[in-house]
Amino acid sequence: MTDWIGILKEQTANGDEMSREVPTMLANPDISETQVKTLFAALEKQADFAEKLRLALEKFGHDFPIIKAAERLEERYADLAASVAEKLKAMRK
């Protein structure tokens, strides 16, 4: 049986780390457009995974606080991806 709670905990820890690292990466004046694109793609992939995780948690009837934690994780990755998209947009001007 899949340990959905364990996966959520692991992904939340990864999300916490990304929340600290992404702003630092974006603030680096030497970051290239290619690096920003790669970061955006990775964050989009994580947001998609978090959505699938949330859906699995809902499907298997986990409690509301667990579902809410998965929603927050999904939102975190979407917000990070949006900040990276803004950086990319600014770089292209």
N, C-alpha and C positions, 0 to 999 in steps of 0.2 A: 504494500500500500504506500502511496506517495505521502511524504511528510510535508503537506502544504504549509503548515505553520512554520516548520523549519525553513522552508524555501522563502517564506515571507520575511522571517527574521534575517536571513542571509541577504536578501535583496534590499531590505530596509537599511542594513549596515552599509551595503554598497551605495545606496542612495545618499546616505549621510556623508560618506566619503566624497562622492561626486559633487555634493552641494558645497563642500569645502574646496575641492580642486578646480572645478570648472571656472569660477570667477577668477582665480589666480591664473589659470591658463589663458583666459580671454584678456586679462590685463597685461599679459606679456607682449611687449611691443614687437617682438620678433616672431610672433605666431604667423604662420602663412595661411593663405586662403585655403589651401589643400588640407591643412591640419584642422581648420575650422569646419570644413565640409565633412571630414572624417569624424570629428567629434559630434557634429550634428547627426550624422547617420547612426552612430553608436547610441546616442541618446534616444533617437526615434525608435531604434530596435529595443532598447530597454523599456521605453514607454509602452510599446506593443506587448512585450513580455509581461509587464506589470498588469496590463489590461487582461491578458489571458489568465494570469494568476488570480486576479479578482474574480473573473467569471468562474474559474474552477472552484474557488472558495465558496462562491454563492451556490454553485451547482451542488456541492457536497454539504450544504446546510450549515456552514460555520456561523458563529454568533456575529451579531451586528458590529461589535468593536473590532473584530478581526477583519470583516469586510471593509469597515471604515479605514483601518490601517492600510489595507491594500489600495483603497481609493486615494489616500494621501500619497502613497508611493507613486501611483500612476500620475497624479497631479505634479508631484515633485519632478519626475522625469520630463513631463510635458513642459513645465516651466523652465527647466534647464535647457531643453531643446529650443524653446522660444528665445531665451537669452542668447543662445549661440546663433540662431537665425538673425537676430538683431545685429550681432557682431558681423556676420557675413554680409548683411545688407550695408552696413556702414563701411566695410572694406571695399565694397564694389562702387562706392560713390566717387 
